[in-house]
Amino acid sequence: LKATSAEAAGHRCVTSNVCPRPKPRSNACPIFTPDAAVAFLTLPARGAPGGDIVLADEVFFTVPRTDRRLTVEKTGFAHTFWAHRGAWQRFHLEEVAPSASAVGLSSGQQVMLKAWTGGYLTDKGGRMSAKSRDTSASQVWTIKSADGSEGPIVSGSRVVLYSRHGAPVVVDDPEKPGRLAVRDESDVSRLELVIELARRRSTAASTTSTAPPTTTTTTPRACADLDAAGLASALSVKTVQLPSALRSRCPGFGVDTSCRHAFYAATPSNEAHALLYNDEERNATLLLFDGEDRLLRTRVLGTEEVRGLQFEPSGAHLVALISGGTNVWGSPSYFVKMEVPSLEVVWTEPIESDVVGLERWTPDNSDAIAVSADRYVLHSAGVCRSGKWCASHQGDTTQVLNASTGERITSEGRDWRASHSCKQMIAYNPNSDAFLLANAGDYFPTDLQFLAFEQGVHSRHAAVFPSWGDGVGKQGVTLGAIKADPWSPDFASVWSYGTEDGGPDKLYFARISKDAAFLQQPAEVFQNMTGTEIGGNLAPLAEGRWLIAYTHAETDVITDYMKVIFDTWQVPREVRIGGSRLAIVNSEGELLGDPVDISALGAPFPVEINHLVQRPDGFGWIFIDGPGSDFVKIARLKCTRR
């Protein structure tokens, strides 16, 4: 696949442009302006109806037909062009006639909506803005349930706003998409908004009960005894304010910093866990948390794109992969080794493959690196360098660095074992001191191939899962993950596969030996269930049992094998925040109990980079809700290890 814009325009590798709609009154995407620093903030589950909203809280309004949010710019201009989820999209609910006690929001209630600028959302003769800080009748809105029902409006409810004259607010004008208007409209879907709690500012957490809160203590179950029925009770979620918001500007074809790459790492041997992401100013921002999810350290690792994060098996060091060339053209990619918990840098070394560079290729890889006590191994996609036989085409690269010194071990690196490979996986098992790698592409090979790398030696044998590819941008296998089996020298993996005739992506599971041989035939996990399964990951739950995390959709929401190259994956919002599932399988890939809807419990997984990690007290993952978001959800599935 050509990496030049002219060539790439004809391939599926090309991403959508920076902003989803034409930009009003500006030439660039908005620069996020965070509120005053709030270290930690716990919110109710988002997107699931049931969380009380009280007047004085802050809320988001999302247009369900477009997945865009009601936004106010610095000038006071109000619109629904953008899908960001930051300060510009938050509205403070104010009572028209303030009362002494907190009032729960209900259908038919009159409110005023105060934007982050201090201006109130105002009816300006059929158009809307938030320029005025003075209050008047034109700033009073009646909020009603979209289905006409009476009673409380809670987080996740669909609502319609009405002006003081009784005219509804059109939130997606058919004549000027993304513009707001106050007038009659026959298409109800252009009126509907989903209201969601953004920040609890009221003193009352709920208006449904005046009883004092109670605290209960539950002893976690053993991980080996955890079953599908017990997953919900083992789950806890904490929402933490980010010191700087996730980047809101989304990239083109591998030449800008991602707005969705966020890498999460943890280890059973250390309570510390870490998050690496690019903030609004491109900074590669590393956050280290303690066992109670409190922020311990922050370090900025340059201004290039983040590409990977792993702990050493001992937990004593943390390793970050930073991709060059996305900000300063031609700058090299590099590894950074740091001590834990100080985050003091031990060494920084470039990735210097002579053939393949990461500088212009930014696919979403769940795990592009794997580390042992001796070796740091990169296995990822890249673009062939100028002047080489494969110049400007795309393939894979495997590079190995000495863990102590950072020196590149040239004899152990490999380039171009898969042409047109946009799917790579890698993992390390300390029981066998072996790495397992995987490649899949659309040309050579078209199959999914697992390859062994042990003690510096690459095996010639490969476990092969048959797939298909057309050589010009489509294939059957999509991204998955490999994890080490802690009770053996071997590994397990999940991936998604869709048939060439356009069938849905279905999740597969297999155990693979350290020598890259299938220990059993790959099994389709959800054989008797409809829909598609994407973005899979897994973790060892007990000997012979595996925890699987994935995103479910009723329809094949992504029809293109290059889906992991698009920065947003073009996934509908209802799937992104509502499709996360957990399931348990045995060593043959057979489902043990029904999948659990984790989204409904307020703990969705990221679709693009799903990091299901092991922690000392169970398992964990993170979720940042899209470009411009200023908070992270840290989810923990607690259980005790024997």
C-alpha positions in Angstrom: 0.0 0.0 0.0 1.4 3.4 -1.0 1.8 5.8 1.8 1.7 8.9 -0.4 -1.6 10.8 -0.2 -2.2 10.5 -3.9 -1.8 6.7 -4.0 -3.4 6.2 -0.6 -6.6 8.0 -1.6 -7.6 4.9 -3.5 -7.0 2.5 -0.6 -8.8 1.9 2.6 -5.8 3.1 4.6 -6.8 6.7 4.2 -8.3 8.2 7.3 -11.1 10.8 7.5 -9.9 14.4 7.9 -9.4 16.3 11.0 -12.9 17.6 11.7 -16.1 15.7 11.0 -18.0 18.7 9.6 -17.1 22.1 8.0 -15.6 24.4 10.6 -17.6 27.5 11.6 -15.7 30.7 12.0 -12.4 29.1 12.5 -9.7 27.2 10.5 -8.8 24.6 13.0 -10.3 22.2 15.5 -11.0 23.6 19.0 -8.2 23.9 21.5 -9.5 22.3 24.7 -9.6 24.6 27.7 -9.6 22.5 30.9 -11.3 23.7 34.1 -9.3 24.3 37.3 -7.5 21.2 38.3 -9.6 18.6 40.0 -7.4 15.7 41.0 -10.1 12.9 41.3 -13.7 12.9 40.5 -16.1 9.9 40.8 -19.2 10.0 38.5 -22.0 7.6 38.0 -22.1 5.3 35.0 -22.4 7.2 31.7 -24.7 6.4 29.0 -26.9 4.0 31.0 -30.3 5.5 32.2 -30.7 5.6 35.9 -28.2 8.2 37.2 -30.1 11.0 38.9 -29.5 14.6 37.5 -30.0 17.4 39.9 -30.3 21.1 39.0 -26.8 22.6 39.6 -25.1 19.6 37.9 -23.2 19.8 34.7 -24.4 17.8 31.7 -23.6 16.9 28.1 -26.2 16.9 25.3 -25.5 14.4 22.5 -27.4 14.3 19.2 -28.1 10.5 18.8 -28.6 10.7 15.0 -25.2 12.2 14.4 -23.2 11.3 17.6 -22.2 15.1 17.9 -22.5 17.2 21.0 -24.0 20.5 21.8 -20.9 22.8 21.9 -20.2 26.5 22.7 -17.1 28.1 21.2 -15.2 31.0 22.8 -17.2 33.5 20.7 -20.5 32.1 22.1 -21.3 30.4 18.9 -23.4 27.3 19.6 -23.6 24.2 17.3 -23.5 20.5 17.1 -20.5 20.1 14.6 -18.2 18.2 17.0 -18.2 15.0 18.9 -15.7 16.1 21.5 -16.4 15.6 25.2 -14.6 18.3 27.1 -15.3 21.6 28.8 -16.8 23.2 25.7 -19.5 20.6 25.7 -20.5 20.9 29.4 -23.6 22.9 30.4 -24.5 23.9 34.0 -28.1 23.4 34.8 -29.6 26.3 36.6 -33.0 26.8 38.2 -35.1 29.7 36.9 -36.2 30.3 40.5 -33.5 28.9 42.8 -34.6 26.9 45.8 -32.9 26.2 49.1 -32.5 22.5 48.5 -31.4 20.5 45.4 -34.1 19.8 42.9 -34.1 16.7 40.7 -34.6 17.3 37.0 -38.0 16.2 35.6 -39.9 16.4 32.3 -41.6 19.8 31.8 -39.1 21.7 34.0 -37.8 25.1 33.1 -34.0 25.5 33.2 -31.3 27.8 32.1 -28.2 26.3 30.4 -24.9 28.0 31.3 -21.9 27.3 29.1 -18.3 27.2 30.1 -17.8 30.7 28.9 -20.3 32.0 31.5 -22.8 32.8 28.8 -26.3 31.4 28.8 -27.8 29.5 25.8 -30.2 32.0 24.3 -33.0 32.1 21.7 -31.9 34.8 19.3 -35.0 35.0 17.1 -34.9 31.4 15.9 -31.1 31.0 16.1 -29.1 30.2 19.2 -25.9 31.5 20.9 -24.4 31.7 24.4 -22.9 35.2 24.3 -25.0 36.9 27.0 -24.1 36.5 30.6 -27.3 38.3 31.6 -30.4 36.3 32.3 -33.8 37.0 30.6 -36.8 35.1 29.4 -34.9 34.2 26.1 -32.6 32.1 28.2 -35.3 29.9 29.7 -35.8 26.5 28.2 -38.3 23.8 29.0 -36.8 20.3 28.9 -39.2 17.4 28.2 -38.8 13.7 27.7 -38.7 12.9 24.0 -41.3 10.2 24.3 -43.7 12.6 26.0 -43.6 10.7 29.3 -43.7 12.5 32.7 -41.4 12.0 35.7 -37.7 12.2 36.4 -35.1 12.8 33.6 -32.0 10.8 34.3 -28.6 10.4 32.8 -29.1 8.7 29.4 -32.6 10.0 28.9 -33.7 11.3 25.5 -35.0 14.8 25.7 -36.2 17.8 23.6 -35.6 21.5 24.5 -38.4 24.0 23.9 -38.2 27.8 23.9 -40.3 30.1 26.0 -42.7 30.3 22.9 -43.1 26.5 22.8 -41.0 26.0 19.7 -38.6 23.0 19.8 -34.8 23.3 19.3 -33.7 21.7 16.0 -30.3 20.3 16.9 -29.4 19.1 13.4 -30.9 21.5 10.8 -31.4 19.6 7.5 -30.6 22.7 5.5 -27.5 23.5 7.5 -26.3 20.4 9.3 -24.8 21.0 12.7 -26.6 24.3 13.0 -29.2 25.0 15.7 -32.6 26.5 15.1 -35.7 27.2 17.1 -38.7 26.2 14.9 -41.2 23.4 14.2 -39.7 20.3 12.6 -41.6 17.1 11.5 -38.5 14.8 11.8 -38.4 14.1 15.5 -34.9 12.6 15.3 -33.6 16.2 14.5 -35.0 17.3 17.9 -33.8 14.6 20.2 -30.8 15.0 22.6 -29.4 12.5 25.0 -28.7 14.2 28.3 -25.7 12.7 30.3 -24.3 13.7 33.7 -20.9 15.3 33.1 -20.0 16.6 36.6 -21.7 16.4 39.9 -21.8 20.0 41.3 -24.9 19.6 43.5 -24.6 18.8 47.2 -27.1 16.1 46.8 -26.1 12.9 45.0 -29.7 11.8 44.6 -33.1 13.2 45.3 -34.8 9.8 45.6 -33.7 9.1 49.1 -32.8 11.0 52.2 -31.3 8.1 54.1 -27.6 8.4 55.1 -25.2 6.4 52.9 -24.1 3.0 54.0 -20.8 1.3 53.4 -20.5 -2.4 52.8 -17.3 -4.4 52.6 -17.2 -7.5 50.4 -14.3 -9.9 50.4 -13.2 -10.5 46.8 -13.6 -13.9 45.4 -10.6 -15.9 44.3 -9.8 -15.3 40.6 -9.9 -19.1 40.0 -13.5 -19.2 41.3 -14.8 -16.1 39.4 -17.5 -17.0 37.0 -19.7 -15.1 34.6 -22.4 -14.6 37.2 -19.9 -13.0 39.6 -18.3 -10.5 37.2 -20.7 -7.7 37.9 -20.2 -7.8 41.7 -16.4 -7.9 41.3 -16.4 -4.7 39.2 -15.6 -1.2 40.5 -15.0 2.0 38.4 -13.3 5.2 39.4 -13.3 8.4 37.2 -10.2 10.4 37.4 -9.6 13.9 36.0 -6.7 14.0 33.5 -4.1 16.7 34.1 -4.5 17.6 30.4 -7.1 16.5 27.9 -6.7 13.9 25.3 -5.9 15.3 21.9 -9.0 16.4 20.0 -7.5 16.9 16.5 -7.7 13.6 14.6 -5.1 12.6 12.1 -4.9 12.0 8.4 -3.1 9.1 6.8 -0.4 8.3 9.4 1.1 11.8 9.4 -0.4 13.4 12.5 -0.8 12.5 16.2 -3.7 10.2 17.1 -6.7 11.5 19.0 -7.5 8.0 20.3 -4.3 6.2 21.1 -4.2 5.7 24.9 -2.0 2.9 26.3 -2.6 1.3 29.7 -0.2 -1.0 31.4 -0.1 -2.9 34.7 1.5 -6.0 36.2 0.6 -8.6 38.9 4.0 -7.9 40.5 3.5 -4.2 41.3 0.5 -2.2 42.5 1.5 0.7 40.2 -0.3 1.1 36.9 0.3 3.6 34.1 -1.4 5.5 31.3 0.3 7.0 28.2 -1.5 9.3 25.8 -1.1 12.4 23.6 -2.7 15.5 25.1 -4.1 18.5 23.3 -0.6 20.0 22.7 0.7 16.7 21.3 2.7 16.0 24.5 3.3 12.3 25.1 2.0 12.3 28.6 2.7 9.4 31.0 0.7 9.1 34.3 1.7 6.6 37.0 -1.0 5.7 39.6 -0.8 3.8 42.8 -2.9 0.8 43.9 -5.7 3.1 44.9 -5.7 4.8 41.5 -4.1 8.0 43.0 -1.8 9.9 40.7 1.9 9.4 41.8 3.9 10.9 39.0 3.6 12.6 35.6 6.2 12.8 32.9 6.1 14.2 29.4 8.1 12.1 26.9 8.4 14.5 24.0 5.8 15.6 21.5 5.6 12.6 19.1 2.9 10.0 18.9 2.6 7.3 21.7 2.7 3.7 20.4 3.1 1.4 23.3 3.6 0.9 27.0 4.7 -2.2 29.1 6.1 -3.0 32.5 9.0 -5.4 32.8 7.9 -8.7 34.4 9.4 -7.6 37.7 7.5 -4.4 37.7 10.7 -2.4 38.5 10.8 -0.6 35.1 8.4 0.8 32.6 9.0 0.9 28.9 7.3 3.4 26.5 7.4 3.3 22.7 7.2 6.7 20.9 6.7 7.0 17.2 8.7 9.7 15.4 7.8 11.7 12.4 4.3 12.6 13.3 5.3 16.1 14.5 8.8 16.7 13.4 9.2 15.1 9.9 11.8 12.4 9.8 12.5 12.2 13.5 13.2 8.6 14.7 10.9 6.4 16.8 12.4 5.4 20.1 12.1 3.4 23.3 12.2 5.0 26.8 13.1 2.9 29.8 12.1 4.4 33.2 12.4 3.4 36.8 9.2 2.7 38.9 7.9 4.7 40.8 10.3 7.6 40.2 9.8 7.6 36.4 13.5 8.6 36.1 14.8 7.8 32.6 17.3 5.0 32.5 17.9 5.3 28.8 16.3 6.5 25.5 17.2 4.7 22.3 16.0 5.1 18.7 14.4 2.3 16.6 16.8 2.2 13.7 15.6 -0.4 11.2 17.5 0.1 7.9 14.5 -1.0 5.9 11.2 -0.1 7.7 10.5 3.0 9.6 7.5 3.8 11.9 7.6 7.5 11.1 4.7 7.6 8.7 2.6 4.8 9.9 0.3 4.9 12.9 -2.0 1.8 13.1 -3.8 1.0 16.3 -1.9 -1.9 17.9 -3.0 -3.3 21.2 0.5 -4.5 22.0 3.2 -3.4 19.6 5.9 -4.2 22.2 6.7 -7.0 24.6 9.5 -7.0 27.2 11.6 -9.5 29.2 14.3 -8.9 31.7 16.9 -9.1 28.8 15.1 -8.0 25.6 12.7 -5.3 24.5 11.0 -6.4 21.3 9.0 -4.2 18.9 6.7 -5.9 16.4 4.7 -3.4 14.4 3.8 -2.0 11.0 5.9 0.5 9.2 6.7 2.1 5.8 9.6 0.9 3.7 12.3 3.6 3.6 13.1 5.6 0.5 15.7 4.0 -1.8 14.9 0.4 -0.7 13.4 -2.3 -2.9 10.0 -1.8 -1.2 10.1 2.0 -1.0 6.8 3.7 0.1 5.0 0.3 0.6 3.9 -1.0 3.9 5.0 -4.0 5.8 6.0 -5.2 9.3 9.2 -4.9 11.3 10.6 -6.7 14.3 13.4 -5.0 16.2 15.2 -6.1 19.4 17.0 -4.0 22.0 19.2 -5.0 24.9 17.1 -4.3 28.0 20.1 -3.2 30.1 21.8 -0.8 27.6 19.2 -0.1 25.0 21.6 -1.2 22.3 20.0 -2.6 19.2 20.6 -6.4 18.7 20.9 -6.2 14.9 21.2 -10.0 14.4 17.9 -10.6 16.0 15.8 -8.1 14.1 13.7 -9.0 11.1 12.0 -6.8 8.5 9.3 -7.5 5.9 8.1 -10.9 6.8 4.6 -9.8 5.8 3.9 -7.4 3.0 0.8 -5.2 3.5 0.6 -6.3 7.1 -1.5 -4.0 9.2 -2.2 -6.6 11.9 0.5 -7.5 14.3 0.4 -9.0 17.8 3.2 -9.9 20.3 3.5 -11.3 23.9 6.2 -12.6 26.2 6.0 -15.6 28.5 8.6 -15.7 31.4 7.9 -19.4 32.0 9.6 -20.2 28.7 11.5 -17.0 28.1 9.9 -16.9 24.7 8.1 -14.4 22.6 5.2 -15.1 20.3 4.5 -12.9 17.3 1.7 -12.7 14.7 1.2 -11.2 11.3 -1.8 -10.9 9.0 -2.1 -9.0 5.7 -3.9 -8.7 2.4 -1.1 -9.9 0.1 1.8 -12.0 1.5 0.7 -13.7 3.6 -3.0 -13.4 3.4 -3.3 -15.9 6.4 -2.8 -15.1 10.0 0.6 -16.5 11.0 2.0 -17.0 14.5 5.8 -17.0 14.7 8.1 -18.0 17.7 11.1 -16.0 18.9 13.1 -17.6 21.7 16.6 -16.9 23.0 17.3 -14.7 20.0 16.2 -17.3 17.4 13.3 -16.9 15.1 11.5 -20.1 14.2 10.7 -21.0 10.6 7.6 -22.9 11.7 4.3 -21.0 11.9 0.8 -21.8 13.1 -1.5 -20.7 10.3 -5.1 -19.6 10.5 -6.5 -19.5 6.9 -7.8 -16.1 5.8 -8.1 -14.1 2.6 -6.9 -10.8 1.1 -7.3 -9.0 -2.2 -3.9 -7.4 -2.3 -5.2 -3.9 -2.5 -6.7 -3.1 0.9 -9.0 -5.8 2.2 -8.5 -8.9 4.2 -10.4 -11.2 6.6 -8.5 -11.0 9.9 -8.7 -8.0 12.2 -6.7 -7.0 15.3 -6.7 -9.1 18.4 -4.2 -10.0 21.2 -1.8 -12.6 22.5 -1.3 -13.3 26.2 1.1 -15.6 28.1 -0.3 -18.6 30.0 1.1 -18.2 33.5 0.6 -21.9 34.2 2.6 -23.2 31.2 5.3 -22.1 28.8 2.7 -21.4 26.1 0.2 -18.7 25.0 -3.4 -17.9 24.1 -4.8 -15.5 21.5 -8.0 -14.0 20.2 -8.7 -12.3 16.9 -11.7 -11.4 14.7 -12.3 -12.9 11.3 -14.9 -11.9 8.6 -15.6 -14.0 5.5 -14.8 -12.6 2.0 -18.5 -12.4 1.1 -19.0 -9.6 3.7 -20.0 -11.7 6.7 -19.7 -10.2 10.2 -16.5 -10.3 12.2 -16.5 -13.2 14.6 -14.2 -13.7 17.5 -11.8 -16.7 17.5 -9.7 -18.2 20.4 -6.7 -20.6 20.3 -3.9 -21.8 22.5 -0.5 -21.7 20.8 2.7 -23.4 22.0 5.9 -21.5 22.6 7.1 -23.1 19.3 4.2 -21.5 17.4 2.0 -24.6 16.9 -1.7 -24.6 17.6 -2.5 -26.7 20.8 -6.0 -27.0 19.6 -7.9 -25.9 16.5 -9.0 -22.2 16.6 -12.5 -22.0 17.9 -15.2 -19.5 17.1 -16.3 -18.4 20.5 -19.8 -17.2 19.9 -21.0 -19.7 17.4 -24.7 -19.5 18.2 -24.9 -15.8 18.7 -25.8 -13.2 16.1 -23.8 -10.0 15.5 -20.2 -9.1 15.2 -17.3 -9.1 17.7 -14.3 -6.7 17.4 -11.5 -5.2 19.4 -10.8 -8.4 21.4 -8.4 -9.0 24.2 -7.9 -11.7 26.9 -6.3 -12.5 30.2 -5.7 -15.7 32.2 -8.4 -16.2 34.8 -7.4 -19.6 36.2 -5.7 -22.7 34.8 -7.8 -23.8 31.9 -10.0 -20.6 31.9 -9.6 -17.3 30.2 -11.3 -13.9 30.5 -12.2 -12.4 27.1 -13.0 -8.7 26.5 -14.5 -7.5 23.2 -17.0 -5.1 21.6 -20.3 -6.5 20.3 -22.6 -5.0 17.7 -25.8 -6.3 16.1 -24.6 -5.4 12.6 -21.2 -5.5 10.9 -20.4 -1.9 11.9 -17.0 -1.9 10.1 -16.9 -3.5 6.7 -13.2 -2.8 5.9 -10.2 -4.8 7.0 -8.2 -1.6 7.3 -10.5 -0.6 10.2 -7.6 -0.3 12.6 -5.9 2.4 10.5 -8.8 4.8 10.8 -8.3 6.9 13.9 -12.0 6.6 14.9 -12.6 3.2 13.4 -15.9 4.9 12.2 -17.7 3.0 15.0 -21.1 4.4 15.9 -21.2 5.9 19.4 -23.9 3.6 20.6 -21.5 0.7 19.9 -18.5 2.5 21.3 -20.1 3.1 24.7 -22.7 0.3 24.7 -21.1 -2.7 23.1 -18.4 -3.8 25.7 -18.7 -7.4 26.9 -16.8 -9.8 29.2 -17.0 -13.5 28.8 -15.2 -16.6 30.2 -14.0 -19.5 28.0 -12.3 -22.8 28.8 -9.0 -23.9 27.3 -10.8 -25.1 24.2 -12.5 -21.8 23.6 -15.9 -23.0 24.8 -18.1 -20.3 26.3 -18.7 -20.7 30.1 -21.9 -18.8 30.9 -23.4 -15.8 29.1 -21.4 -12.7 28.2 -21.7 -9.8 30.6 -22.7 -6.4 29.4 -19.9 -4.3 31.0 -21.1 -1.1 29.3 -24.3 -1.2 31.2 -22.3 -1.2 34.4 -20.5 2.0 33.4 -17.2 0.4 32.4 -16.8 0.2 28.6 -13.6 -0.9 26.9 -11.8 1.2 24.2 -12.6 -0.3 20.8 -9.3 0.6 19.1 -6.8 -0.3 21.8 -8.4 -2.6 24.3 -5.9 -3.2 27.1 -7.2 -5.9 29.5 -4.4 -6.1 32.0 -3.5 -8.2 35.1 -3.2 -6.3 38.4 -2.1 -7.7 41.8 -5.7 -7.8 43.0 -7.4 -8.9 39.7 -7.8 -7.3 36.3 -8.2 -3.8 34.9 -8.7 -1.6 31.9 -9.2 2.1 31.1 -11.7 4.1 29.0 -11.2 7.7 27.7 -14.4 8.9 26.0 -13.0 10.1 22.7 -11.2 13.2 21.4 -10.9 16.1 23.7 -12.0 14.2 26.8 -10.5 15.4 30.1 -11.2 12.3 32.3 -10.4 8.6 32.3 -12.4 5.7 33.8 -10.2 3.2 35.6 -12.1 -0.1 35.9 -11.0 -2.9 38.2 -12.3 -6.4 38.4 -11.2 -7.5 41.9 -10.3 -11.0 42.8 -7.6 -12.7 44.9 -4.8 -14.7 43.4 -3.8 -17.9 45.1 
